[in-house]
Amino acid sequence: TVDKIIDELKHTKTAEREGRGQDKEDQYALQKLRAKGYM
């Protein structure tokens, strides 16, 4: 329910994106992929 979601957001101390591997890559990861032709 909406109330459960709001309660979870109030009590969660970690960011939504904290566990994503992409965020741990260096800042030029996308540029490196483009240079290699992946994008």
N, C-alpha and C positions, 0 to 999 in steps of 0.2 A: 504494500500500500504506500501511498504518498507519505503518510506519517512515519513509516518505518525508514523510508529513504532519507527523509529530513533528519530523523534521529541519528541515523548512521553518519550522515555528513557532519553533524554537529560533534560527534565523538571520535571521528577518524582523525588520526594525527599524521598520516602519510599522504603525500600528494598522489593524485590519480595516476600520473605518469611515472612515478618513482621506480616501478619495477620493470619498465620497458628497456630492453637492451639497446635500442636505437639511441636513447638519450645518453648512454654511456660511451658512445662512439666519439671520436674527436670532431671538432667543429667543421672539418672539411671533408667528412665522410661522403656526403652527397656529391661534392665536386669530384672526388676520386672515382666514384662509380660512373659519373658522366664521362670522365676522361677515358675510362676503360670500355665505354660503349654499352653499359648496362641500362642507361636511361636515355 
